[in-house]
Amino acid sequence: MRIRSMTAGDAGEVAALCGQLGYPSTPAQVAHRFGLLAERPESATFVAEDEDEEAEEHIAGFVHVQGRLTMESDPCAEIAGLVVDEARRGAGVGRALVAVAEAWAAERGYDEVTLRSNVARERAHRFYQSLGYTITKSSHVFRKAL
């Protein structure tokens, strides 16, 4: 497995991974989102790629990390998305992706990495805690269509 920056050509496999986590997305939607994010230097997306050239699908997971600026808190990096193929979970893919996101953050001078995880994802919570992350609060997400 190797970790590399995502490219537009990864959109199909990344869309499938988004669907596995409950965020159904088409390759076109992911390509559009990637295009917007790729223009922002405070954002990066990395993929874990299987090195088996004969494998039908090569992307085992992805992580999206970005700088987060708010008025009430010091700047930090935030893991905005992390998905590992369900067939590869528990094999170190997520750990490697988080490490790359943390290195990206440290290289840019961020002192802290945050992330959000649905309260129902207990396995993910245990994973993040095993990496040294702590739960600092719970909150509701509100949405309004415009």
N, C-alpha and C positions, 0 to 999 in steps of 0.2 A: 504494500500500500504506500502511496505517496500523497502528500498534501500539496495542492497547487491552487493558484487563484482561479476562480470560476471564469469561464468564457461563455459567450452567447451560445455556442454549440452545446453547452450542457443543459440548456433550458428544458428539454424533454425529460431527462432523467431527474432533474431537480423538481420538476412539476410532479412527477410520480412520487417522489419522497414527500412533498408537501401533502399530497393526498393521503399517504400513510399516516400522517399525524393528524388528519381530520381537517385539512385545509385544501379542499379540492381546487386544483389550478390546472389550466391548460398550458401547454408549452408556450403558446403565444402570450398568455398573461405573464408567465415567468420571464420570458424574453423582454417584455415591456418593462417590468419591474427592474430587471437586471440592468437594462439600458439606463434607467433613471438613476439607479444606485451607482453605477459605474462612473457616472459623471461627478460624483461627490468624493473628494479626497478624504473626508472624515468617515468613510464607509468602505468596508471590504467584505468580500464573500470568498470563502475557500471551500474546495471540495476534496474529499478523500477519494482517491482513485485507485481501483484495483489494478495491479500491474499485469494481470492475466489477460493477454491480448485476445484469447478465445472466449472470454466471458461475454455473455449477451449484453449485460449492463455493467458499466465500469465504475459508476459513481456509487460509493458505499455510504456517503453522507455529505452534509454541508453545514457550514456555520457562517452566519452573517453577523458581523461586529461593526459597531459604529460609535463615534463620539457622541456623548449626550451632554448638552448644555442646558441648564435650568437656572432661573434666578435664585432659587432657594438652596441650591446645593453646588458644591464645587464640581468642576468638570470630571466626568468619568467615562469609561468605555462601557458599552452595554452589548451583551450578546443578544441580538434581536431575534435570532432564529438558529436553532440547532436541530437537525434531523439526521438520524442514522437509520439506514435500511433495516427493517424489522428482522431480516435474516442475519444481519451482522451485529445486532445489539449484544453487548457483553463481550465483544472481541477487541476492545481497545480503540475503536474508531472514534467514538465520542470523546474519549480522553485525549486523543491526538488532536482532534479539531479544537477542543477547548484550549489546549496548550498553544496552538497557533494563534487563536484569537487573543489570548493573554499576552503572547509575545508581540503581536501587532500593537496592542494597547500600550505595553511598556515602552516600545520603540517610539511611540508618539507622546510619551511623558505622562500618561494617565497613571494615577496612583491606585485606582480601584476599577474592578470590573463588576458590573451588576447584570442580572438577568431576571426575567419573569417566567414563571411556570404555572400553568393551570393547577388549581388546588387538587384536581382529580389525578394528576400524574405523580402518584406516590413513588413509583420506580425511578422517575426522573429526579425527584427530590432526594432520594437516597444517593443517586449518582452524583448530583451536585454537592451534596454534603460530604461525600467521600473525597471530593476534590478540594475541600476546605471552604466551600461557600456556606453561609449561614442565612437562615430565614430572618429577615429584618422587619417585615410587615406583610399583612394581607390587605388586599383592597378589592374594590369592585371596578369593573371596566364599564363605562357608559358610552353609548354610541347614539348618534342622531344622523340620519340621512339628510343630506342637503339637496 
